[in-house]
């Protein structure tokens, strides 16, 4: 591990030197690549330098403990203990920072929410989960862009797709893929019985043109007037766009904008993400064992979380975490859950790495 860290430190210094050279000003593409690599290496290098400083502190403390002055020896003993703790903590943090990075982690995401079992109650819950993610994204100062949705008249959504633009959005949001279950008494239930409904959430990294190539001959584009129950997702102009991808049978319908061109762009963005996601799923299926050894990027049919309103609790079944703060969570305060999932995923990867070493 430390040989690799020394190599990365040398590389970091090489990048610094090149960024400070006058030649780089004339090559913007090279400059951007170097800045990206420099930014990625900075947390690792800073932590490694902190580790080295603590190691040096241990050596200095051991030297001081040989001093005849008793007060100096006591001070050295305290510093020795402090630096030993720091070294142990830095080593663990460095192991996490050295874990292989998901190449999609820095990408924007497209989130697709679909109502499952439960009829109108599932559609209502889908709309609430959509609002939960919008609030969370806004708290992170990320931008949310609606791509497509199908509403029902009582304020629910049979389906909704939206893009979240933000640095590292996929690295966090990827843990939300799966089946979300709600348990509560619907407003339409006169007997006060608790119903269980489900929705599915799919989180896909935004795919660029370089990630996925779409053959125009494989696409049929239809233009029509937007339809539906009205509300935020529907307009009354002839601007709705439907894309049909013949090889996969995927159909995308976009009507959220008044401009046909904008709806077409959104439809293609969603199609690219779905095709890219299909390719990734094939790779995951080919690496079934690796897929089982991950948290949050597994089977889309996996029940990952339950929202129990009568008891005011939310339970994430993957890490057996239960929080009694359902109102806060539904208002977008989901960072505690996501942090716990990230920590569990890192711990699992570290354990797998140590076993295979």
C-alpha beads as a LAMMPS data file, in Angstrom:
LAMMPS data file: protein, C-alpha beads

357 atoms
356 bonds

1 atom types
1 bond types

-500.0 500.0 xlo xhi
-500.0 500.0 ylo yhi
-500.0 500.0 zlo zhi

Masses

1 110.0

Atoms # bond

1 1 1 0.000 0.000 0.000
2 1 1 2.712 2.479 0.913
3 1 1 4.683 1.862 -2.296
4 1 1 1.548 2.787 -4.218
5 1 1 1.050 5.878 -2.057
6 1 1 4.625 7.001 -2.762
7 1 1 4.024 6.565 -6.498
8 1 1 0.826 8.622 -6.266
9 1 1 2.666 11.325 -4.320
10 1 1 5.291 11.519 -7.089
11 1 1 2.506 11.721 -9.694
12 1 1 0.787 14.490 -7.700
13 1 1 3.977 16.545 -7.666
14 1 1 4.453 15.973 -11.411
15 1 1 0.940 17.297 -12.071
16 1 1 1.601 20.355 -9.898
17 1 1 4.744 21.078 -11.883
18 1 1 2.984 20.711 -15.236
19 1 1 0.050 22.884 -14.132
20 1 1 2.501 25.642 -13.217
21 1 1 4.282 25.484 -16.562
22 1 1 3.480 28.250 -19.115
23 1 1 2.896 25.683 -21.905
24 1 1 -0.281 24.357 -20.288
25 1 1 -2.148 27.633 -20.857
26 1 1 -2.397 26.917 -24.576
27 1 1 -3.897 23.441 -24.145
28 1 1 -7.250 23.700 -22.373
29 1 1 -8.190 20.042 -22.835
30 1 1 -4.931 18.903 -21.265
31 1 1 -5.406 21.453 -18.470
32 1 1 -8.897 20.109 -17.662
33 1 1 -7.665 16.505 -17.555
34 1 1 -4.781 17.427 -15.269
35 1 1 -7.037 19.436 -12.957
36 1 1 -9.444 16.484 -12.714
37 1 1 -6.602 14.093 -11.838
38 1 1 -5.137 16.635 -9.409
39 1 1 -8.517 17.070 -7.711
40 1 1 -9.001 13.287 -7.419
41 1 1 -5.544 12.783 -5.897
42 1 1 -5.669 15.712 -3.447
43 1 1 -7.668 14.017 -0.605
44 1 1 -5.432 10.936 -0.808
45 1 1 -2.191 12.922 -0.838
46 1 1 -3.313 15.179 2.024
47 1 1 -4.246 12.154 4.149
48 1 1 -0.917 10.451 3.309
49 1 1 0.991 13.586 4.309
50 1 1 -0.983 13.651 7.562
51 1 1 -0.024 9.998 8.105
52 1 1 3.670 10.722 7.461
53 1 1 3.584 13.686 9.854
54 1 1 2.086 11.461 12.563
55 1 1 4.753 8.790 11.946
56 1 1 7.437 11.458 12.283
57 1 1 5.720 12.636 15.466
58 1 1 6.077 9.128 16.913
59 1 1 9.807 9.115 16.202
60 1 1 10.211 12.590 17.735
61 1 1 8.257 11.535 20.831
62 1 1 10.420 8.439 21.311
63 1 1 13.528 10.614 21.113
64 1 1 12.078 13.073 23.645
65 1 1 11.340 10.224 26.078
66 1 1 15.084 9.742 26.455
67 1 1 15.414 13.257 27.881
68 1 1 16.413 13.507 31.571
69 1 1 13.664 16.064 32.278
70 1 1 10.656 14.175 33.699
71 1 1 8.162 16.837 32.549
72 1 1 9.480 16.522 28.984
73 1 1 9.158 12.734 29.137
74 1 1 5.522 12.978 30.301
75 1 1 4.771 15.413 27.472
76 1 1 6.466 13.061 24.999
77 1 1 4.391 10.141 26.316
78 1 1 1.144 12.068 25.682
79 1 1 2.248 13.045 22.172
80 1 1 3.301 9.464 21.447
81 1 1 -0.166 8.138 22.349
82 1 1 -1.855 10.870 20.314
83 1 1 0.282 10.209 17.212
84 1 1 -0.216 6.433 17.460
85 1 1 -3.986 6.986 17.415
86 1 1 -3.623 9.341 14.448
87 1 1 -1.495 6.829 12.507
88 1 1 -4.071 4.055 13.038
89 1 1 -6.921 6.347 11.946
90 1 1 -5.002 7.567 8.874
91 1 1 -4.157 4.013 7.820
92 1 1 -7.846 3.072 7.846
93 1 1 -8.840 6.221 5.958
94 1 1 -6.101 5.636 3.380
95 1 1 -7.389 2.107 2.762
96 1 1 -10.831 3.542 2.031
97 1 1 -9.405 6.231 -0.263
98 1 1 -7.457 3.570 -2.173
99 1 1 -10.543 1.446 -2.851
100 1 1 -11.271 1.136 -6.598
101 1 1 -13.550 3.968 -7.611
102 1 1 -16.753 3.429 -9.554
103 1 1 -16.106 5.199 -12.897
104 1 1 -19.667 6.544 -12.807
105 1 1 -19.422 8.127 -9.336
106 1 1 -18.797 11.667 -10.603
107 1 1 -21.679 11.577 -13.070
108 1 1 -25.097 13.186 -12.888
109 1 1 -27.948 10.742 -12.398
110 1 1 -31.303 9.967 -13.918
111 1 1 -33.800 8.632 -11.390
112 1 1 -36.901 6.722 -12.449
113 1 1 -39.675 6.080 -9.919
114 1 1 -42.569 3.744 -10.748
115 1 1 -45.655 2.894 -8.706
116 1 1 -45.864 -0.833 -7.973
117 1 1 -48.368 -2.803 -5.934
118 1 1 -51.027 -0.714 -4.218
119 1 1 -52.893 1.195 -6.934
120 1 1 -53.531 4.871 -6.198
121 1 1 -51.783 4.637 -2.824
122 1 1 -48.585 3.479 -4.579
123 1 1 -48.856 6.392 -7.025
124 1 1 -49.281 8.841 -4.140
125 1 1 -46.222 7.388 -2.420
126 1 1 -44.221 7.616 -5.672
127 1 1 -44.996 11.351 -5.780
128 1 1 -43.892 11.734 -2.135
129 1 1 -40.601 9.922 -2.762
130 1 1 -40.043 12.130 -5.810
131 1 1 -40.516 15.220 -3.610
132 1 1 -38.189 13.682 -0.986
133 1 1 -35.397 13.397 -3.556
134 1 1 -36.063 16.904 -4.892
135 1 1 -35.756 18.345 -1.356
136 1 1 -32.575 16.339 -0.758
137 1 1 -31.041 17.550 -4.032
138 1 1 -31.959 21.161 -3.249
139 1 1 -30.327 20.850 0.179
140 1 1 -27.160 19.687 -1.604
141 1 1 -27.502 22.618 -4.046
142 1 1 -27.929 20.154 -6.905
143 1 1 -30.147 20.979 -9.855
144 1 1 -33.220 18.834 -10.579
145 1 1 -34.679 18.608 -14.083
146 1 1 -37.936 16.774 -14.742
147 1 1 -37.726 14.469 -17.768
148 1 1 -41.070 12.690 -17.932
149 1 1 -43.968 11.715 -15.708
150 1 1 -47.421 10.191 -15.728
151 1 1 -49.718 11.709 -13.126
152 1 1 -53.062 10.629 -11.713
153 1 1 -55.787 13.087 -10.780
154 1 1 -55.386 12.877 -6.989
155 1 1 -51.793 14.124 -6.950
156 1 1 -50.015 10.835 -7.419
157 1 1 -47.582 9.692 -10.093
158 1 1 -47.667 6.350 -11.858
159 1 1 -44.132 7.092 -13.011
160 1 1 -41.667 9.972 -12.958
161 1 1 -38.153 10.367 -14.350
162 1 1 -35.833 13.236 -13.514
163 1 1 -32.187 14.201 -13.749
164 1 1 -30.059 15.380 -10.832
165 1 1 -27.100 17.524 -11.865
166 1 1 -24.487 17.677 -9.135
167 1 1 -20.908 16.731 -8.396
168 1 1 -20.749 13.132 -7.213
169 1 1 -24.518 12.666 -7.499
170 1 1 -24.268 9.044 -8.642
171 1 1 -21.797 8.144 -5.863
172 1 1 -24.550 8.909 -3.340
173 1 1 -27.833 8.295 -5.149
174 1 1 -26.890 4.835 -6.494
175 1 1 -27.805 3.360 -3.097
176 1 1 -31.474 4.278 -3.676
177 1 1 -32.105 1.693 -6.430
178 1 1 -34.582 -0.992 -5.421
179 1 1 -38.078 -1.501 -4.028
180 1 1 -39.332 0.994 -1.432
181 1 1 -42.286 -0.160 0.674
182 1 1 -44.788 2.030 2.514
183 1 1 -47.062 0.935 5.364
184 1 1 -49.838 3.326 6.407
185 1 1 -53.589 3.919 6.533
186 1 1 -54.672 5.462 3.191
187 1 1 -56.923 8.521 3.345
188 1 1 -59.538 6.555 1.403
189 1 1 -59.555 3.735 3.999
190 1 1 -62.587 4.192 6.242
191 1 1 -61.830 1.197 8.445
192 1 1 -58.430 2.458 9.566
193 1 1 -56.585 -0.583 8.255
194 1 1 -52.901 -0.352 7.426
195 1 1 -52.106 -0.975 3.759
196 1 1 -48.773 -1.954 2.243
197 1 1 -47.791 -0.507 -1.133
198 1 1 -44.564 -0.506 -3.107
199 1 1 -42.683 1.582 -5.628
200 1 1 -39.486 0.880 -7.550
201 1 1 -36.608 3.312 -7.850
202 1 1 -33.970 2.987 -10.566
203 1 1 -30.898 5.240 -10.399
204 1 1 -28.887 5.432 -13.622
205 1 1 -25.723 7.404 -14.374
206 1 1 -26.189 10.003 -17.089
207 1 1 -24.783 8.603 -20.331
208 1 1 -22.849 10.844 -22.693
209 1 1 -22.683 10.312 -26.455
210 1 1 -19.275 8.694 -25.943
211 1 1 -20.740 6.213 -23.449
212 1 1 -23.491 4.865 -25.676
213 1 1 -23.992 5.077 -29.420
214 1 1 -27.539 5.197 -30.778
215 1 1 -28.146 4.308 -34.409
216 1 1 -30.764 6.640 -35.907
217 1 1 -32.181 3.707 -37.913
218 1 1 -33.054 2.009 -34.614
219 1 1 -35.258 4.905 -33.466
220 1 1 -38.778 5.982 -34.376
221 1 1 -39.696 9.535 -33.357
222 1 1 -43.366 10.504 -32.989
223 1 1 -44.579 14.010 -32.159
224 1 1 -47.992 14.609 -30.597
225 1 1 -49.975 16.779 -28.216
226 1 1 -49.281 16.301 -24.512
227 1 1 -52.003 14.478 -22.606
228 1 1 -52.869 13.610 -19.051
229 1 1 -54.504 15.016 -15.957
230 1 1 -52.736 18.350 -16.113
231 1 1 -50.444 19.607 -13.401
232 1 1 -46.702 20.194 -13.473
233 1 1 -45.975 17.524 -16.094
234 1 1 -48.428 18.426 -18.866
235 1 1 -48.821 21.274 -21.345
236 1 1 -51.303 21.874 -24.163
237 1 1 -49.071 22.331 -27.220
238 1 1 -48.113 19.874 -29.971
239 1 1 -44.698 19.350 -28.435
240 1 1 -44.748 15.918 -26.816
241 1 1 -42.158 13.485 -28.156
242 1 1 -42.230 9.692 -28.109
243 1 1 -39.128 7.676 -28.908
244 1 1 -39.320 3.971 -29.721
245 1 1 -36.051 2.030 -29.658
246 1 1 -36.625 -1.031 -31.848
247 1 1 -33.773 -3.309 -30.617
248 1 1 -34.798 -3.123 -26.943
249 1 1 -38.470 -2.144 -27.177
250 1 1 -37.837 0.822 -24.846
251 1 1 -40.403 3.604 -25.299
252 1 1 -39.719 7.094 -23.958
253 1 1 -42.457 9.727 -23.775
254 1 1 -41.462 13.295 -22.920
255 1 1 -43.939 16.151 -22.548
256 1 1 -42.659 18.281 -19.672
257 1 1 -41.508 21.218 -21.830
258 1 1 -43.418 23.505 -24.198
259 1 1 -40.656 23.130 -26.767
260 1 1 -40.607 20.053 -28.983
261 1 1 -36.807 20.342 -29.259
262 1 1 -36.369 20.383 -25.468
263 1 1 -38.654 17.366 -25.056
264 1 1 -36.678 15.542 -27.741
265 1 1 -33.387 16.294 -25.954
266 1 1 -34.807 15.054 -22.660
267 1 1 -36.177 11.906 -24.279
268 1 1 -32.799 11.093 -25.842
269 1 1 -31.012 11.758 -22.526
270 1 1 -33.334 9.283 -20.799
271 1 1 -32.954 6.727 -23.604
272 1 1 -29.142 6.949 -23.472
273 1 1 -29.222 6.450 -19.697
274 1 1 -31.505 3.408 -20.010
275 1 1 -29.350 1.811 -22.712
276 1 1 -26.193 2.475 -20.709
277 1 1 -27.878 1.020 -17.640
278 1 1 -28.820 -2.117 -19.607
279 1 1 -25.168 -2.584 -20.567
280 1 1 -24.122 -2.172 -16.947
281 1 1 -26.746 -4.664 -15.771
282 1 1 -25.369 -7.216 -18.258
283 1 1 -21.892 -6.698 -16.804
284 1 1 -23.268 -7.040 -13.261
285 1 1 -25.055 -10.259 -14.214
286 1 1 -21.813 -11.607 -15.679
287 1 1 -20.123 -10.806 -12.373
288 1 1 -22.814 -12.229 -10.110
289 1 1 -20.502 -12.839 -7.165
290 1 1 -19.159 -9.286 -7.229
291 1 1 -22.709 -8.018 -7.436
292 1 1 -23.725 -9.936 -4.324
293 1 1 -20.785 -8.406 -2.488
294 1 1 -22.031 -4.855 -2.963
295 1 1 -24.507 -2.727 -1.093
296 1 1 -26.961 -0.659 -3.075
297 1 1 -26.088 -1.741 -6.608
298 1 1 -27.787 -5.119 -6.624
299 1 1 -31.052 -6.487 -7.940
300 1 1 -33.697 -3.873 -8.753
301 1 1 -36.343 -6.222 -7.340
302 1 1 -34.684 -6.201 -3.912
303 1 1 -36.803 -4.678 -1.136
304 1 1 -34.404 -2.129 0.318
305 1 1 -36.446 0.104 2.614
306 1 1 -39.733 0.298 4.516
307 1 1 -41.475 3.537 5.508
308 1 1 -43.874 2.751 8.375
309 1 1 -45.996 5.834 9.055
310 1 1 -48.042 4.593 12.076
311 1 1 -44.806 3.867 13.973
312 1 1 -42.940 6.858 12.504
313 1 1 -40.008 4.711 11.440
314 1 1 -37.919 4.100 8.349
315 1 1 -35.936 0.850 8.084
316 1 1 -33.209 0.136 5.560
317 1 1 -33.137 -3.650 5.322
318 1 1 -29.676 -3.929 3.735
319 1 1 -27.876 -2.591 6.794
320 1 1 -30.653 -3.151 9.359
321 1 1 -30.813 0.568 10.165
322 1 1 -34.025 1.922 11.717
323 1 1 -34.644 5.627 12.306
324 1 1 -37.691 7.032 14.079
325 1 1 -37.813 10.297 12.150
326 1 1 -40.059 9.619 9.185
327 1 1 -41.235 13.245 8.841
328 1 1 -37.661 14.534 8.536
329 1 1 -36.775 11.811 6.046
330 1 1 -39.808 12.484 3.844
331 1 1 -38.737 16.153 3.825
332 1 1 -35.453 15.152 2.210
333 1 1 -33.212 14.620 5.249
334 1 1 -31.851 11.272 4.048
335 1 1 -28.125 11.978 4.482
336 1 1 -27.879 9.889 7.661
337 1 1 -29.183 6.832 5.791
338 1 1 -26.895 7.441 2.803
339 1 1 -23.834 7.950 5.033
340 1 1 -24.559 4.664 6.805
341 1 1 -24.923 2.854 3.459
342 1 1 -21.660 4.317 2.135
343 1 1 -19.822 3.333 5.343
344 1 1 -21.240 -0.215 5.212
345 1 1 -20.324 -0.548 1.527
346 1 1 -16.754 0.616 2.190
347 1 1 -16.401 -1.760 5.147
348 1 1 -17.636 -4.669 3.014
349 1 1 -15.218 -3.835 0.196
350 1 1 -12.317 -3.536 2.640
351 1 1 -13.207 -6.893 4.169
352 1 1 -13.390 -8.527 0.731
353 1 1 -10.061 -6.955 -0.237
354 1 1 -8.351 -8.214 2.936
355 1 1 -9.744 -11.724 2.416
356 1 1 -8.441 -11.862 -1.160
357 1 1 -5.037 -10.390 -0.239

Bonds

1 1 1 2
2 1 2 3
3 1 3 4
4 1 4 5
5 1 5 6
6 1 6 7
7 1 7 8
8 1 8 9
9 1 9 10
10 1 10 11
11 1 11 12
12 1 12 13
13 1 13 14
14 1 14 15
15 1 15 16
16 1 16 17
17 1 17 18
18 1 18 19
19 1 19 20
20 1 20 21
21 1 21 22
22 1 22 23
23 1 23 24
24 1 24 25
25 1 25 26
26 1 26 27
27 1 27 28
28 1 28 29
29 1 29 30
30 1 30 31
31 1 31 32
32 1 32 33
33 1 33 34
34 1 34 35
35 1 35 36
36 1 36 37
37 1 37 38
38 1 38 39
39 1 39 40
40 1 40 41
41 1 41 42
42 1 42 43
43 1 43 44
44 1 44 45
45 1 45 46
46 1 46 47
47 1 47 48
48 1 48 49
49 1 49 50
50 1 50 51
51 1 51 52
52 1 52 53
53 1 53 54
54 1 54 55
55 1 55 56
56 1 56 57
57 1 57 58
58 1 58 59
59 1 59 60
60 1 60 61
61 1 61 62
62 1 62 63
63 1 63 64
64 1 64 65
65 1 65 66
66 1 66 67
67 1 67 68
68 1 68 69
69 1 69 70
70 1 70 71
71 1 71 72
72 1 72 73
73 1 73 74
74 1 74 75
75 1 75 76
76 1 76 77
77 1 77 78
78 1 78 79
79 1 79 80
80 1 80 81
81 1 81 82
82 1 82 83
83 1 83 84
84 1 84 85
85 1 85 86
86 1 86 87
87 1 87 88
88 1 88 89
89 1 89 90
90 1 90 91
91 1 91 92
92 1 92 93
93 1 93 94
94 1 94 95
95 1 95 96
96 1 96 97
97 1 97 98
98 1 98 99
99 1 99 100
100 1 100 101
101 1 101 102
102 1 102 103
103 1 103 104
104 1 104 105
105 1 105 106
106 1 106 107
107 1 107 108
108 1 108 109
109 1 109 110
110 1 110 111
111 1 111 112
112 1 112 113
113 1 113 114
114 1 114 115
115 1 115 116
116 1 116 117
117 1 117 118
118 1 118 119
119 1 119 120
120 1 120 121
121 1 121 122
122 1 122 123
123 1 123 124
124 1 124 125
125 1 125 126
126 1 126 127
127 1 127 128
128 1 128 129
129 1 129 130
130 1 130 131
131 1 131 132
132 1 132 133
133 1 133 134
134 1 134 135
135 1 135 136
136 1 136 137
137 1 137 138
138 1 138 139
139 1 139 140
140 1 140 141
141 1 141 142
142 1 142 143
143 1 143 144
144 1 144 145
145 1 145 146
146 1 146 147
147 1 147 148
148 1 148 149
149 1 149 150
150 1 150 151
151 1 151 152
152 1 152 153
153 1 153 154
154 1 154 155
155 1 155 156
156 1 156 157
157 1 157 158
158 1 158 159
159 1 159 160
160 1 160 161
161 1 161 162
162 1 162 163
163 1 163 164
164 1 164 165
165 1 165 166
166 1 166 167
167 1 167 168
168 1 168 169
169 1 169 170
170 1 170 171
171 1 171 172
172 1 172 173
173 1 173 174
174 1 174 175
175 1 175 176
176 1 176 177
177 1 177 178
178 1 178 179
179 1 179 180
180 1 180 181
181 1 181 182
182 1 182 183
183 1 183 184
184 1 184 185
185 1 185 186
186 1 186 187
187 1 187 188
188 1 188 189
189 1 189 190
190 1 190 191
191 1 191 192
192 1 192 193
193 1 193 194
194 1 194 195
195 1 195 196
196 1 196 197
197 1 197 198
198 1 198 199
199 1 199 200
200 1 200 201
201 1 201 202
202 1 202 203
203 1 203 204
204 1 204 205
205 1 205 206
206 1 206 207
207 1 207 208
208 1 208 209
209 1 209 210
210 1 210 211
211 1 211 212
212 1 212 213
213 1 213 214
214 1 214 215
215 1 215 216
216 1 216 217
217 1 217 218
218 1 218 219
219 1 219 220
220 1 220 221
221 1 221 222
222 1 222 223
223 1 223 224
224 1 224 225
225 1 225 226
226 1 226 227
227 1 227 228
228 1 228 229
229 1 229 230
230 1 230 231
231 1 231 232
232 1 232 233
233 1 233 234
234 1 234 235
235 1 235 236
236 1 236 237
237 1 237 238
238 1 238 239
239 1 239 240
240 1 240 241
241 1 241 242
242 1 242 243
243 1 243 244
244 1 244 245
245 1 245 246
246 1 246 247
247 1 247 248
248 1 248 249
249 1 249 250
250 1 250 251
251 1 251 252
252 1 252 253
253 1 253 254
254 1 254 255
255 1 255 256
256 1 256 257
257 1 257 258
258 1 258 259
259 1 259 260
260 1 260 261
261 1 261 262
262 1 262 263
263 1 263 264
264 1 264 265
265 1 265 266
266 1 266 267
267 1 267 268
268 1 268 269
269 1 269 270
270 1 270 271
271 1 271 272
272 1 272 273
273 1 273 274
274 1 274 275
275 1 275 276
276 1 276 277
277 1 277 278
278 1 278 279
279 1 279 280
280 1 280 281
281 1 281 282
282 1 282 283
283 1 283 284
284 1 284 285
285 1 285 286
286 1 286 287
287 1 287 288
288 1 288 289
289 1 289 290
290 1 290 291
291 1 291 292
292 1 292 293
293 1 293 294
294 1 294 295
295 1 295 296
296 1 296 297
297 1 297 298
298 1 298 299
299 1 299 300
300 1 300 301
301 1 301 302
302 1 302 303
303 1 303 304
304 1 304 305
305 1 305 306
306 1 306 307
307 1 307 308
308 1 308 309
309 1 309 310
310 1 310 311
311 1 311 312
312 1 312 313
313 1 313 314
314 1 314 315
315 1 315 316
316 1 316 317
317 1 317 318
318 1 318 319
319 1 319 320
320 1 320 321
321 1 321 322
322 1 322 323
323 1 323 324
324 1 324 325
325 1 325 326
326 1 326 327
327 1 327 328
328 1 328 329
329 1 329 330
330 1 330 331
331 1 331 332
332 1 332 333
333 1 333 334
334 1 334 335
335 1 335 336
336 1 336 337
337 1 337 338
338 1 338 339
339 1 339 340
340 1 340 341
341 1 341 342
342 1 342 343
343 1 343 344
344 1 344 345
345 1 345 346
346 1 346 347
347 1 347 348
348 1 348 349
349 1 349 350
350 1 350 351
351 1 351 352
352 1 352 353
353 1 353 354
354 1 354 355
355 1 355 356
356 1 356 357
